[in-house]
Each structure stands twice: as structure tokens, then as C-alpha cells.
Amino acid sequence: MTYCRVSIEHTTRGRVYKKDFDPQHVFGPLVRAFASEIVRQGGISDGEHYTSIIIPRYEDTLLTNPVVEVDQARAQEPRPSWLNIDFQNGPTAHPLTFFTMELRFQESGLIYRQDLQIVNLDYFWSNIQTALLHMRVLQSGDVVVPRIAVRDDDEADYAHEDVQIPAPEGDSLIELVEIEPASADLPRQSPAHFGAVEVQE
């Protein structure tokens, strides 16, 4: 079974949250948002069928610009689901540093491919952060590191949620920071190049 083990680590208190999720729950909202934006910009027709592929990455650098091409045969390759995980070097328990999202539009043959940071999953993270704020697990000004390990084994536990609740109170603002990667030459840039992301309730 392929699943996402999601955790949030506080810079001073260590891990404060851990839970397993279905990949569609983690990546699905972002995939749909990108597909809708491509339709809005006129890249494809509304209602066109598509499949998506998420490739976990463990390197230090990402490509800053999307790649767009037309490949009818590749776009129409059968896939088991509308959202699929492709492990290029086999699954691992290590957290990914970024991921590649590929959208394949079947009728037009358009293929859209882009490297994205973990913090780009803002809709997914905001729901978790809002809950942790209300539970007083996080407080205003906290700096946390989000992590996702995309795994393929029999250890998934969707029912259990591990939350570390501290005594201090707080609300409203959290700052997300990425794992510190190595520097890179253009046109490839480190995820750290884009800076931290502030998330507000």
C-alpha cells in the first residue's frame, strides 16, 4: 500500500504531529488547482480527461520552471488511478525534499510537469495547522518543519494521529521552513532559494 507519513517538527520541541494519509488527500487539491488553472489560461478545453503522476524527490535541487510538451501516446498511457505515485528508485522511508507533479491531458496530449516544494501543499498544511492552533499544540511565532515520507509497505495506520500537546497557549501565526538543501547552479535552484512561508489562520 502506498501512503504518505506526514509529520511536523518544531524547531525546539521536536516532532509535534504525525499521521498517515492517502496520497490523494495530500496531493489531490494541488493537482486539481493546477489543472483548473491550465483550463482557465486556455491551455486545454474544459472537461478534458487527465491523469496525474507524483514523483517523490530526494535530491538537493529542483527545476524552477515548468516543462510543457505534447505527447499523445504518453498522455493516453493507462494508469490505475487519476493520481498515481511513481517511485523512480524504489520506495524509501526517508522524507522527500520536494516532488515532481506531472499532469497528462488525454484528448490534447498536453503534458505539464513541474517541481514543487513541500510547502506548496498549502491547502493540506493549512487544515492541519488550524487544528493544531486550536489544540494549542502550536502558538504564534512558532517555526516548524513539515515532512512527508511517501512509503509503500503494510504499516499504514490511517486511524491513529500522534499529537504532542504542550502547556503554553497561542494562536494565529506559524512559520514554515524547508529542509536546508545544498546550493545549486542556475537554472536549477535549491528549495531554500524560495524562502520560508508564513501561514496565517
N, C-alpha and C positions, 0 to 999 in steps of 0.2 A: 504494500500500500504506500502510495506517495502522499506525503503530508508535509506541512510546514510547522516546525517547532519555533515558536515566537517567544522572545524574551526581551525584557527591558532592564538594563543595568544602570543603576545610579552611580555617579562618579565617586561618591564617598561611602555609600551603604551597600554597594554590590547589587546583586540581582534582586529586583523587587517584584518581577512579574514573569510568569512562564505559562504558556498554554499551547496546545496543538490545534491547528486549524486545517481545514480542507484548502488546497491551493486556490480553488475558485473563490473562496471567501477572502483570501488575501489579495490576489491579483485581479480578480474579476472586475471590480469597479473601475480600476485604472484602464484595463483593456477596453471596456465599454466606452469610457470617456474619450480615449484616443480614437476609437472607431467612429464615434459620433462627430468628433472634430474634423476628421478626414471627410466625412459626408458634408459637414457644414461648409468646408472650404471648397467643395466641388471636386474633390479627388476621385470620388466614386458616387454611384447613384444610391439614393436612399433605398433600403430594403435589400441590398446586396448581401449574399451569404458570405460568412468569413469564419476562419478558424484562427486561433492564436497559439503561439508557442512561447513559453517562458524558459530561458536557458540560464540556470544559476551560474554565476561567475565568481571565481576566487582569485583572480589576478589583481594587480595593484592599480590598473589603469582602465579607463573606459573611453570609447569613442564619443566625442562631443556632438557630432552631427548625425542625424538620421540618414539611413540609406533607403532609397526608393527605387524599385525596379519593376519590370513587367515580365512575369514568367508564368504563362498559363498552366503548363504542366505541373510545376511545383505548387502553384496556388490551389490546384484541384487534387492534390495528393490526399487520399483518405486518412482521416485522423479519428481516433476513438472518441474524442470529445471536442467541444468548441474551445476549451482551454486545456493545453497539454504542457507537460513538463518534459524537457529534453535534457538529459544529463550527458554532456559531451565526453566526460572522462569517468563516468560512473557516479553513483550517489555517494555522499560523504556526510558525516555528522557535523562538519565544520560550518560555521556561519558564512553565508555568502557576503562578498564585499559590494557587489552590485549585480544586476541581472540584465539580460537582453530580452526585449519583447519584440516578437515578430507577428505581424498581422498579415494573413493571406486572404485576399478577396477573390472569391471563386469566379464570378462572372467576368470581371475585368482583367483578372490575372495580376492585379497590383499587389506588390509585396512591400510592406513598410516595416523597417527594422530599426530599433533604437536601443542604445544602452541607457539604463536608468539607475538612479540611486535608490537605496532602501527608503530614504525619507520622501521619495516621490510618491510613495503609497500613503499619501496624506489622509485620504478618506478612512482607510483602515486604521491608521495610527490614531486619528482624532477620536474615534469611538472608544478605543482602549484608554486613551489619556483622559477623556472626560470622566469615564468610570473611576479611574484611579484618583483623579482630583476629588471626586465626591466621596470616595472612601478614605481620603486623607493619606493615601499612600504617597502621593506627590504633592508638593506645595510650590507656591510662586517662586520662580527663580531657579528651580532645580534644573540641573543639567543631566540628561540621561542619554544612553546609547542604545538604540533599537537594534536587535539582531534577529535574523531569520536563518534557520538551517532547514534546507529542503531535503527531506530524508525519504528513503524507500525501504521500509522494514515493517515488522509487525508490532512495533512499540507505540503506535499512535494511541493517544488517550484524549479523545475529544471532550469527555465529560469533566475531566479534572482541570482545575485552574489554581495555580500556585501564586498567591499574593502575599507579600510581606508588608504588614501594616505597622507603621511606626507611631510613636506618640505625638509628634508635632502636628500642628494644624497648618492648612494652607489652601490656596485655590488660585485659579485663573491662568497662570502662565508657566509653560515648560519650554526649555530649550533643547532641541535635538542636535546631537553632533554625530558625525560619521566616524567610523573606524579610521585611524590615521594611516593612509597609504603612502607608498613611495611616490616621489615626484616623477613626472613623465614629460617627454618631449611632445610638442605640437606635431600633428593635430590631435594626439591623444593627451588627455589631461586626467590628473588624479581626481577622484571624487571629492577630496578635500578642497579642490580649487573652487568649488561652488559655495563653500562656507556652511555655517550652521543654519538651522531652520528654527524659527520661533513659532510655537504652536499656541494659539490662544483659545480658551474655552468658548 
